[in-house]
Amino acid sequence: MKNLKFILVLIFGFLSSSCNLDEDPIFLDATLYDNPDSAAAALDGIYQKLTTYDSMERRYWVINGFSGLFVTHRQGNSVNNPHNSSLMALNPIQDQVSEAFWRGLYGAIAQTNAAIENITVVENPITNDELLFSDIKGQAYFARAWAYFDLTRLFKDIPLWTELPDENNLNKAKSTTKEVYAQVISDAKMAASLINGKSGIGYPKQYAANMLLAKLYMALATNPDLREESLTEMDYWQMAFDEAIKVYGQYSLVADYSSIFTDSNENNSESIFEFQLSQDATNSQMGRNYTPNGYKVAQAFGWLRIHADVFEIHRDTYPNDPRIDATYLYDYTNANNGNALRTYPAITTRTNLRASHPYFFKFAEKNTTHSNQYNSQNIVVYRYSDLLLMLAEISNELQNGQQLGYVTEVLNRVGMTPQVGFLGSQEEFRGAIMNEYRFELIGEGEDAHNNRRRGFDYFLNNTILTHNTNTNPGFTASVDILLSTDPTGTMTLPIPQSEINTNELINN
């Protein structure tokens, strides 16, 4: 069975040495998709594209920074540094990071379009080759659906490329979010029907497409402007349940929560969609960018910190939760000199930005003797505990009586019992489940979407004002970002200037 990490090393070298995107990208060669081996290599190229610095490192920077839950000391130990005063404060500008992230995902979309256009599948595949072609094309549909779902939730109306450009088709006007969602639904359904597992371990199964559809239907349930006129909010909650329940029982929670964020338990029973990373392919600097400074012997920045008040809400709700130590780092020994390094809450005097918020620890390189700036720790994009929390939220909206059972499955893993909010009214359960997403999944790529999914007022009252007016540890202007309350900026990232400059059909 193929080892995807090894394959990615090969495909990375093959693509980077053999093609230039400004000349003739190799994925545009239709003959690449004529035989199973080269088509499989093209698929690996798609997933490799999703793990480049632009597509992955920058994506996590943008999507976490725009969640309202993070602060950074990057480019200055001040709440007024360029990132804290814009993206982190929910006042985004057209910056190079967002532009590179945009370019990275659209590059991956171009490769999916080539695969979808050129791979032929038979109606009822039987042979190994037929099954593999079907799986590869399904994977391409899934990757395109996932990329567009991510982009439109952040940038709203965006260009929708489902074909390759040619001399008569070089620019694309923006499609509405509603139109993009319709394409994502179509792509995800195609993915679910075509993926059959033939590509093997390390590639998502069809259930990843079902989970994506469930997430999309949840978004439509709470956004009436995006819904089909013939369908109601409850129709979409039911559709979300119908997709999510297809995934239920197909995976299982791993025993040790913290092992999810190491390189020793990859592609485990909880993983539904996972980025396969290899330091040999030099395609991941997550371990440099997101490892706290001094935690390992090599260069490390630890750019992302979680707001101190977000930490306190978690600790107040579940004081002995083992997820705390797996998520936050605030007291450790410098691997280079043995000195103690502490931040809040190990240090409670909040007079310095760097010492006033705990580090985000999930993406850190856990080996303190690791000496390479690149690392091999896989990143899980979709996992089963998220699916269980989705089912709990959906069940609460449907009032089908199943909601507490799904939450209990997640909490049993870490020895916690459902907080009091889960035992009250539908509205109280709703507030508790939205917090539970943070306790379980913070920083993993869904916070910005979950926080906004119920509209601006919900985001304002449950994220922005909760932070701006917090009393534990207390908002301090010198070390805490004041999050914007302006709905015109807090909900949407601006289209990158490079897209506006080069696309004749887009003005702003």
Steps between C-alpha positions, in 0.01 A plus 500: 500500500630843411651718768356840419780692669756327278285563194474869590878525521523361147220711356630815664837454338342398170272802479745755634779389270291429191252784473467871523153639558590794277582267213332163451392343829532124476145448634367657178634207297189291430712186453588517869155360576510214247640234731443427870858563615536847352141592596579395858811718487284791382268443797796508735597827333160643593541408866860618496376835371266520800799458734728766353602796713238722336215249514558363849722712728348821372149352507530417870640844568212673320217278617612498863589868502155588367318293763508759779674252730870565430769762550858514369838650582607464136652827375495659840428434866198729494123485459554761229738299281387468135326165550329575831364831372355344184427127461506408869283801588243393236589805292662320205693671222633382164820347631762271346413204721133488399601553138744209510239278666250593226758422233588168662144370513418616149814323381369178652159563343666529157653157549165351606339648189759329281442165668121529485508600133740229387423192710234273353307265725261222408153481649552182700874457559614143561867457411781638716579769243136603465461523876821701534397748229164543674667560836750748356229704329290491817799624700541789254133594544540486878815717499328758280189503718709540816710783353199696373311448826797645688543795263137608476446489876789745539480719187126454419447574125795358305595386147373148439731307268373153410689478172848575376569846357583546133571794271128584491444447871766673707288692752213401721245729664402442860226247570278549802554291810166335426629395156828376647311299761294338225822394326648370825187292559523357150872424536464343843217277380713390204789430737281290729378295202843443343745453789532131580816477710714357222770765546569358847609629839563872530229602253153606621214256457159594365391586856715815489269624224195416712650696789568797274139492377375491858710806586367683196138416579554624857625829358195526274266421788616811682532729196158564340645717222696202368226238516292373212160667522317167500692374806463607862750525783376168641533338157869588503551378856345170395719485188804566719398217729445263208854562374669498840335176610658326200837565664390393850658171604741491206777642723580493871667731750859423592558442871758777550385844387852644494628228264294654217754782482816291474675313221467167685126443447432612143210387280337353808143386559382856569647660186252572220714739291868547580781691330796267443824685577863405463803708596690316223274677250573833676135590471410577861634768727212460745749375759705818471218751474274356768746354752556732799835675501758289678278194533727311255870546422444628144351830393140546616269800510172398665314770313149411618381564856148433626326786679538466874124532554433213257734285708322604820157409364633152421662461842194630684274256314722192532772569762667159465455454127802322344425687177642812668858370508469371144375836373679770699864537609603749764769342721799314352877471497708668231651213298809707421606622844280332763338822616136506605267667253157606622203691366147556624354327704832387653570875517193694611645853480403600147737783416658359183322364191725193469438400861127580505355216290571125479655352189292293259664158538322258265713569192827518692782254432484281810859372478706754694823374339365551147759706310338548158279797414284259298304225669286196427205531737178444304217751541149362547242709316181306578474263794232288659453702818401797283243280329358396838469863613332584168248222560439637849436850370279377217303273733441790737355705215283208388415416863527129420618409851845379392707811566633417848615154393733637230654756737550234765697286253746786451530585870538139613831486315649767726322396820268801508125511555264731307503854636178643641410675173448165332233413756280808454289650224555480126655847508732407789607185319571710190734727696672205665562314173650808334744524790569129480622539141765735640603277787539201270608653167644848552762592243428207268344707223128534573486773767464795262211323327328367811518840669331671203267224388203637695541854371661824614291554814590155630868559421484840667339379821673165540853573380575869453331653806580196713866586440479879504314510832650196673558510874716188525786584482358842406547697178825697510550740210881468501496122445152414364378571147178699480296305245309703241123520535448631145298243298642630170847371585461225755317252280697496171859510378566742209575357156880516451626797304693277259172334396342840441803620304520198270134403463323736259158386624557597864514859622499448877 
